[in-house]
Amino acid sequence: MAGSATATAGTMPAVPAHAADRMDPRKLIAFFAMVLGMFMSILDIQIVSASLAEIQAGLSAGSDEIGWVQTAYLIAEVIMIPLSGTLARIISTRYLFAISAAGFTMASALAATATNIDQMIVYRAIQGFIGGGMIPSVFAAAFTIFPPSKRSIVSPIIGLIATLAPTIGPTVGGYLSHAFSWHWLFLVNIVPGIIVTLVTWNFIDFDKPELSLFKKFDWWGLISMGVFLGALEYVLEEGNSNDWFNDNSIALAAVASGAAAIVFFYRAFTMEFPVVDLKAFANRNFSFGSVFSFVMGIGLYGLTYIYPVYLGRIRGYDSLMIGETMFVSGLAMFFTAPIAGRLSTKMDLRLMMVIGFISFAAGTYIMIHLTADWDFYELFIPQILRGFGLMMCMVPINNIALGTMPPSRIRGASGLFNLTRNLGGAVGLAVINTVLTSRQDVHYERLRENMDWGNPAAIDQMNNMAANFNSYGMDGTSVAIKQMVGLATKQAVILSFSDVFLILTALFVAMILGVTMIKKPAPQGGGGGDGGH
């Protein structure tokens, strides 16, 4: 690296510039092993989601039970993510990450051996809880072990992994379940998991444990946080399919979540050593970054969900065909990541976010005009715009939210930051499913009104269809009525998809306006910013 040996870094007197910017090979090895662990943990959500039908058949599970394979994982993960910062302080990043990687690997092996749905749900809960400890640790490490001048390299890597894993999940899941069996959705984690465990145990040396903090640990805060976030996740995951608050279990979970939230926030602001440090929100850029992260969760998980639903319901694609179609977004992210990294050092991060949200909005706006005939080529441009927009937003959002935090707060802040993205995904999926259900009913009623006996066009089509079926010796009239109902239902579903894309377009346009609320961040090549709150 260029630079005089006598030069000094602005914020670290007497430390040569080239030394301050040098990337320790041991830390690099440890960091990339951590990134692989995070990739496995995030990928596991979508890889299984794409192949739930195969798991259901393999375990002889009921349709009302199979959803818990995902719900158990998500509830456990959403509890662990904010807790990870506190655990990292107590036992150190090395122990937390290595134990998490080993536990995730063992839980994956157990899930592959499950013989009934009850075993699978328990193993998935263990997998989600332990795996959740890996995700925030990577974000925290990226902003503590590397100098600010290297964030243009590091930030796109974690941004790419955090967004690419959910996007290619359907592709990988579809391929594994088709080429092998559903067991390989879990067995695929074992070899990488062992490698990650061994490398992180031997190479992570970022911090030291503070075991004395264990005596101050707020157990009531942990219990209240677990009930608050776990019940909230349950409400969001199961609410639409169970008719929301008309279902007793959903209503009870909502009450439990609200009551536990009051206890959790009270203890978080009054305890000497709270289970989650919420003081990070005193940093304005972190607060706004978390809001944008929440919206990114909606865009990331919501669109990863709605495209496969359309392709499966309307186009009749299987999981492998859906994965091949969705892979376009992954390629767009992969090629955009280095561009976003370079731009983050040369461009105002707020402008990058505006470009990203414009790309997001343009992609969803095109999808408003969706029809039953749209296929790979019609979805090609919207998916490229989505992939490009994700990376153009994710890199600056990471830097704005975490780049100005002091090292003492970065671990707790990282957990909160990742929690907002996961909650954004959960809220987004709940809203999307609710809109799809309610708007489908509305559109179907309107279409049915136009298909009455007073509509000449409807009568002509009905008579033509009936005559066609009569020629095959069938009861033409009854079959034709069923066909017309099917057409109306299909069209109602498509119109409800358009409504969802319209709502998402409005949301991303609103985020463009929201970017103006952020203070201009410090240049990425400079010091640690103003995160001294």
C-alpha positions in Angstrom: 0.0 0.0 0.0 1.1 3.5 -0.7 1.8 6.0 2.0 4.7 7.2 4.1 5.7 5.2 7.2 5.6 8.3 9.2 2.1 9.3 8.1 -0.6 9.1 10.8 -4.2 8.2 10.6 -6.3 11.2 11.7 -8.1 9.6 14.6 -5.2 7.4 15.8 -2.0 9.4 16.4 1.3 7.6 16.2 -0.2 4.8 14.1 1.2 4.6 10.6 -1.6 5.0 7.9 -0.6 1.8 6.2 -0.7 -0.1 9.5 -4.2 1.3 10.3 -5.5 0.2 6.9 -3.8 -3.2 6.8 -6.3 -6.1 6.8 -5.0 -8.8 9.2 -5.0 -12.2 7.3 -6.3 -14.0 10.4 -9.2 -11.6 10.8 -10.0 -11.9 7.0 -10.1 -15.7 7.3 -12.3 -15.5 10.4 -14.6 -12.9 8.8 -15.2 -14.9 5.6 -15.9 -18.0 7.7 -18.5 -15.9 9.7 -20.0 -14.7 6.4 -20.4 -18.3 5.3 -22.1 -19.1 8.6 -24.5 -16.2 8.1 -25.2 -17.3 4.6 -26.2 -20.7 5.7 -28.5 -19.4 8.5 -30.3 -16.9 6.2 -30.4 -19.4 3.2 -32.0 -22.1 5.4 -35.2 -20.1 5.7 -35.9 -19.9 2.0 -34.3 -23.2 1.0 -36.9 -25.0 3.2 -39.8 -22.7 2.3 -39.5 -23.6 -1.4 -39.8 -27.3 -0.6 -42.4 -27.5 2.2 -44.6 -29.8 0.0 -41.9 -32.4 -0.2 -41.3 -32.3 3.6 -45.0 -32.5 4.2 -45.2 -35.7 2.0 -42.1 -37.2 3.6 -43.3 -36.7 7.2 -47.0 -37.5 6.4 -47.9 -34.1 8.0 -51.2 -32.3 7.7 -51.5 -29.0 5.8 -52.2 -27.1 9.0 -49.0 -28.6 10.6 -46.4 -28.1 7.9 -46.3 -24.3 8.2 -44.8 -24.7 11.7 -41.6 -26.0 10.1 -41.0 -22.4 9.1 -42.9 -20.6 12.0 -40.9 -22.4 14.7 -37.6 -21.4 13.0 -38.6 -17.8 12.6 -40.0 -17.4 16.1 -36.8 -18.8 17.6 -34.5 -16.8 15.3 -36.2 -13.5 16.0 -35.7 -13.9 19.8 -32.0 -14.8 19.4 -31.0 -12.0 17.0 -31.4 -9.0 19.5 -30.0 -11.2 22.3 -26.8 -12.0 20.4 -25.2 -8.6 21.2 -25.5 -9.2 24.9 -24.3 -12.8 24.7 -21.3 -11.7 22.6 -20.3 -9.2 25.4 -20.6 -11.9 28.1 -18.9 -14.9 26.4 -17.1 -13.1 23.5 -17.7 -13.3 19.7 -15.4 -16.3 19.4 -17.4 -18.5 21.7 -20.8 -17.2 20.6 -20.1 -17.8 16.9 -18.4 -21.1 17.2 -21.1 -22.5 19.5 -23.8 -21.1 17.2 -22.2 -22.7 14.1 -21.7 -26.0 15.8 -25.3 -26.0 17.2 -26.8 -25.0 13.9 -24.9 -27.9 12.2 -26.0 -30.4 14.7 -29.6 -29.2 14.6 -29.5 -29.5 10.7 -28.4 -33.1 11.0 -31.2 -33.8 13.5 -33.8 -32.2 11.2 -32.6 -34.5 8.4 -33.3 -37.5 10.6 -36.8 -36.4 11.7 -39.4 -39.1 11.3 -42.5 -37.0 12.2 -43.7 -33.4 12.2 -43.3 -33.0 16.0 -39.6 -33.8 15.9 -39.1 -31.6 12.9 -40.7 -28.6 14.6 -38.5 -29.0 17.7 -35.3 -29.4 15.6 -36.2 -26.4 13.5 -36.8 -24.2 16.6 -33.3 -25.2 17.9 -31.8 -24.5 14.5 -33.4 -21.1 14.2 -32.5 -20.0 17.8 -28.9 -21.1 17.6 -28.5 -19.9 13.9 -29.8 -16.5 14.8 -26.6 -15.8 16.8 -24.5 -15.8 13.7 -26.2 -13.1 11.7 -25.7 -9.9 13.8 -22.1 -11.0 14.7 -21.1 -10.6 11.1 -22.4 -7.1 10.8 -20.8 -6.2 14.1 -17.4 -7.7 13.1 -17.5 -5.8 9.7 -17.7 -2.5 11.5 -15.2 -3.2 14.3 -12.3 -5.3 12.9 -11.8 -3.4 9.6 -10.9 0.3 9.2 -13.5 2.6 7.7 -11.4 2.8 4.5 -12.1 -0.9 3.8 -15.9 -0.6 4.2 -16.3 -0.2 0.5 -15.1 -3.9 0.2 -16.6 -5.4 3.4 -20.1 -3.8 3.4 -21.1 -5.0 -0.1 -20.0 -8.5 0.9 -22.3 -8.7 3.9 -25.0 -6.8 2.0 -24.8 -9.3 -0.9 -24.9 -12.3 1.4 -27.8 -10.9 3.5 -29.9 -10.3 0.3 -28.6 -13.0 -2.0 -29.3 -15.9 0.4 -33.1 -15.4 0.5 -33.2 -14.8 -3.3 -31.4 -17.9 -4.4 -33.0 -20.0 -1.7 -35.9 -21.2 -3.9 -33.4 -22.2 -6.6 -31.2 -24.2 -4.3 -34.2 -25.7 -2.4 -35.9 -26.7 -5.6 -32.8 -28.3 -7.1 -31.9 -30.3 -3.9 -35.5 -31.6 -3.4 -35.8 -32.6 -7.0 -32.3 -34.1 -7.6 -32.0 -35.8 -4.2 -34.6 -35.7 -1.5 -35.9 -33.2 1.1 -33.3 -34.6 3.6 -30.6 -32.8 1.7 -32.2 -29.4 2.5 -30.6 -29.9 5.9 -27.7 -32.3 5.1 -26.2 -29.6 2.8 -25.4 -27.5 5.9 -23.2 -30.1 7.6 -19.9 -29.9 5.8 -19.9 -26.0 5.6 -21.0 -25.9 9.2 -18.1 -28.0 10.4 -15.7 -25.8 8.5 -17.2 -22.6 9.9 -17.1 -24.0 13.4 -13.4 -25.0 13.2 -12.2 -21.8 11.5 -14.1 -19.4 13.8 -13.0 -21.3 16.9 -9.3 -21.0 15.9 -9.2 -17.6 14.2 -11.7 -15.2 15.9 -9.9 -13.1 18.4 -11.8 -9.8 18.2 -12.8 -9.4 21.9 -12.5 -10.9 25.3 -15.3 -12.4 27.4 -16.8 -10.3 30.3 -18.1 -13.2 32.4 -18.7 -10.9 35.3 -21.7 -9.5 33.4 -23.5 -12.8 33.7 -24.2 -12.0 37.4 -26.2 -8.9 36.2 -28.0 -10.7 33.4 -31.7 -9.7 33.3 -33.6 -13.0 33.1 -37.0 -11.4 33.4 -36.0 -9.1 30.5 -35.1 -12.2 28.5 -38.4 -13.9 29.3 -40.4 -10.8 28.5 -38.5 -10.2 25.2 -39.0 -13.9 24.2 -42.8 -13.6 24.8 -43.0 -10.2 23.1 -41.1 -11.1 19.9 -42.2 -14.8 19.8 -45.9 -14.0 20.2 -45.6 -11.1 17.7 -43.9 -13.4 15.1 -46.7 -16.0 15.7 -49.4 -13.4 15.1 -47.8 -12.2 11.9 -47.1 -15.6 10.6 -50.4 -17.3 11.4 -52.8 -14.3 11.5 -54.0 -14.3 7.9 -54.6 -18.1 7.7 -56.4 -18.1 11.0 -58.7 -15.1 10.3 -56.7 -12.8 12.6 -58.3 -11.8 15.9 -61.4 -13.9 15.3 -59.2 -16.8 16.3 -58.7 -17.2 20.0 -55.0 -18.3 19.8 -54.1 -15.3 17.7 -56.0 -12.9 20.0 -54.3 -14.4 23.0 -50.9 -14.2 21.4 -51.5 -10.5 20.6 -52.4 -9.8 24.2 -49.4 -11.7 25.5 -47.1 -9.9 23.1 -48.4 -6.5 24.1 -48.2 -7.2 27.9 -44.7 -8.6 27.5 -43.6 -5.6 25.4 -44.5 -3.3 28.3 -42.4 -5.3 30.7 -39.5 -5.6 28.3 -39.3 -1.9 27.5 -39.6 -1.0 31.2 -36.7 -3.2 32.1 -34.7 -2.2 29.0 -34.7 1.4 30.2 -34.3 0.8 33.9 -31.9 -2.1 34.4 -28.2 -1.5 34.8 -27.4 -4.3 32.3 -30.5 -4.8 30.1 -30.9 -7.9 27.9 -30.9 -5.5 24.9 -29.3 -2.1 24.8 -31.9 0.3 23.2 -29.7 3.3 23.6 -28.4 2.8 20.1 -31.7 4.5 18.9 -30.4 7.8 20.4 -28.2 7.9 17.3 -30.4 9.6 14.6 -28.7 7.9 11.7 -29.1 4.5 13.3 -32.8 5.1 14.0 -33.5 6.1 10.4 -31.2 3.3 9.1 -33.3 0.9 11.1 -36.5 2.2 9.6 -35.0 1.8 6.1 -33.9 -1.7 7.1 -37.5 -2.5 8.1 -38.7 -1.4 4.6 -35.8 -3.4 3.0 -37.1 -6.5 4.9 -40.5 -5.9 3.2 -38.9 -5.6 -0.2 -36.5 -8.5 0.3 -38.8 -11.1 1.9 -42.1 -9.8 0.5 -41.0 -9.9 -3.2 -39.1 -13.2 -2.6 -42.5 -14.6 -1.5 -44.9 -13.1 -3.9 -43.1 -14.0 -7.2 -43.1 -17.7 -6.4 -46.7 -17.5 -5.3 -47.7 -16.0 -8.7 -45.6 -18.6 -10.6 -47.0 -21.5 -8.6 -50.6 -20.5 -8.5 -51.1 -18.9 -11.9 -48.3 -20.4 -14.1 -48.3 -23.8 -12.4 -44.5 -23.9 -11.9 -42.8 -26.4 -9.6 -40.2 -25.4 -7.1 -37.3 -25.9 -9.5 -38.8 -23.9 -12.3 -39.6 -21.1 -9.8 -36.0 -21.1 -8.6 -34.7 -20.9 -12.1 -36.9 -17.9 -12.8 -36.0 -16.2 -9.6 -32.3 -16.6 -10.2 -32.2 -13.4 -12.3 -32.5 -11.3 -9.2 -29.5 -13.1 -7.6 -27.4 -12.5 -10.7 -28.3 -8.8 -10.7 -27.3 -8.5 -7.0 -24.0 -10.3 -7.6 -23.0 -8.0 -10.4 -24.2 -4.9 -8.6 -22.4 -5.5 -5.3 -18.9 -4.4 -6.5 -20.5 -1.4 -8.2 -22.3 -0.4 -5.0 -19.1 -0.8 -3.1 -17.2 1.5 -5.3 -20.0 4.1 -5.4 -20.2 4.1 -1.6 -16.8 5.8 -1.5 -17.5 8.3 -4.2 -21.2 9.2 -3.9 -23.4 10.6 -1.2 -24.9 7.5 0.4 -28.3 9.2 0.5 -28.2 9.6 -3.3 -27.3 5.9 -3.6 -30.4 5.0 -1.5 -32.6 7.3 -3.7 -31.3 5.4 -6.8 -32.0 2.1 -5.1 -35.5 3.0 -4.1 -36.3 4.4 -7.5 -35.1 1.0 -9.0 -37.3 -0.9 -6.5 -40.3 1.3 -7.3 -39.8 1.0 -11.0 -39.7 -2.8 -10.8 -42.9 -3.1 -8.7 -44.6 -0.4 -10.9 -44.1 -2.6 -14.0 -45.6 -5.6 -12.1 -48.8 -3.6 -11.5 -49.7 -4.5 -15.1 -49.4 -8.3 -14.4 -51.5 -10.7 -16.5 -51.9 -14.5 -16.4 -49.6 -14.8 -19.4 -46.5 -13.2 -17.8 -43.5 -15.6 -17.9 -39.7 -15.5 -17.5 -39.2 -12.8 -20.1 -41.9 -10.4 -18.7 -40.5 -10.9 -15.2 -36.9 -10.4 -16.4 -36.7 -6.5 -16.1 -38.6 -6.2 -12.8 -36.3 -8.8 -11.3 -33.1 -7.0 -12.5 -34.5 -3.7 -11.1 -35.2 -5.5 -7.8 -31.7 -7.0 -7.6 -30.0 -3.7 -8.5 -32.2 -1.7 -6.1 -31.5 -4.1 -3.2 -27.8 -3.7 -3.4 -27.9 0.0 -4.1 -30.0 0.4 -0.9 -28.4 -2.3 1.4 -24.8 -1.0 1.3 -25.5 2.6 2.2 -28.2 1.6 4.8 -25.6 -0.7 6.5 -23.0 2.1 6.5 -25.4 4.8 7.7 -26.9 2.7 10.5 -23.8 1.0 11.9 -20.9 3.1 10.5 -21.3 5.9 13.1 -21.8 3.7 16.1 -19.0 3.5 18.7 -17.3 0.1 19.2 -18.9 -0.4 22.6 -22.4 -0.2 21.1 -21.8 -1.9 17.8 -22.7 -5.5 18.9 -26.0 -4.6 20.5 -26.8 -2.2 17.6 -26.1 -4.9 15.1 -28.7 -7.2 16.7 -31.3 -4.5 16.7 -30.5 -3.5 13.1 -30.9 -7.1 11.9 -34.1 -7.5 14.0 -35.7 -4.6 12.1 -35.1 -6.3 8.8 -36.6 -9.6 10.0 -39.6 -7.9 11.5 -40.0 -5.9 8.3 -40.1 -9.2 6.4 -42.7 -10.7 8.9 -44.9 -7.6 8.8 -44.6 -7.4 5.0 -45.6 -11.1 4.5 -48.6 -10.6 6.9 -49.8 -7.5 5.0 -49.2 -9.1 1.6 -51.1 -12.2 2.5 -54.0 -10.2 4.0 -54.2 -7.9 0.9 -54.1 -10.9 -1.4 -57.0 -12.6 0.5 -59.2 -9.6 1.0 -58.7 -8.0 -2.4 -59.2 -11.3 -4.2 -62.7 -11.5 -2.6 -63.4 -7.9 -3.6 -62.3 -8.4 -7.2 -64.2 -11.7 -7.5 -67.4 -10.1 -6.4 -67.0 -7.3 -9.0 -66.2 -9.8 -11.8 -69.1 -12.0 -10.8 -71.5 -9.0 -11.1 -70.4 -8.6 -14.7 -70.9 -12.3 -15.5 -74.7 -12.3 -15.0 -77.4 -13.2 -17.4 -77.8 -9.6 -18.5 -74.3 -9.5 -20.0 -74.4 -10.5 -23.7 -70.7 -11.2 -24.0 -70.8 -13.5 -20.9 -73.8 -15.3 -22.3 -72.2 -15.8 -25.7 -69.0 -17.2 -24.1 -71.0 -19.4 -21.8 -73.1 -20.8 -24.7 -70.0 -21.4 -26.9 -68.2 -23.3 -24.0 -71.4 -25.3 -23.2 -71.8 -26.3 -26.9 -68.1 -27.4 -27.0 -68.5 -29.6 -23.9 -71.8 -31.0 -25.2 -70.1 -32.2 -28.3 -67.9 -34.4 -26.1 -71.0 -35.9 -24.5 -70.6 -33.9 -21.2 -73.1 -31.8 -19.3 -72.0 -28.7 -21.1 -73.9 -26.0 -19.1 -72.6 -27.2 -15.6 -69.0 -27.6 -16.9 -69.1 -24.2 -18.6 -70.3 -22.6 -15.4 -67.4 -24.2 -13.4 -65.0 -23.0 -16.1 -66.3 -19.4 -15.9 -66.0 -19.5 -12.1 -62.4 -20.7 -12.5 -61.6 -17.9 -14.9 -63.1 -15.3 -12.7 -61.2 -16.6 -9.6 -57.9 -16.7 -11.5 -58.4 -13.1 -12.8 -59.4 -12.0 -9.2 -56.1 -13.5 -7.9 -54.1 -11.7 -10.6 -55.8 -8.3 -9.8 -55.0 -8.8 -6.1 -51.3 -9.3 -7.0 -51.5 -6.0 -8.9 -52.9 -4.3 -5.8 -49.9 -5.6 -3.7 -47.4 -4.3 -6.3 -49.2 -0.9 -6.2 -48.9 -0.7 -2.4 -45.2 -1.7 -2.6 -44.6 1.0 -5.3 -46.2 3.6 -3.1 -44.0 2.4 -0.1 -40.7 2.7 -2.0 -41.7 6.1 -3.4 -42.4 7.2 0.2 -38.9 6.0 1.2 -37.3 8.2 -1.5 -38.8 11.2 0.4 -37.7 9.7 3.7 -34.1 9.7 2.7 -34.1 13.5 3.0 -34.5 13.1 6.8 -31.0 11.6 7.1 -28.0 13.7 8.0 -25.2 13.5 5.4 -23.0 10.6 6.6 -19.2 11.0 7.0 -17.1 9.9 3.9 -16.4 6.2 4.0 -12.7 6.7 3.8 -12.6 8.8 7.0 -12.9 8.2 10.6 -15.6 6.5 12.6 -18.1 9.3 12.4 -20.2 11.0 15.1 -21.4 8.0 16.8 -20.5 9.0 20.2 -24.1 9.1 21.6 
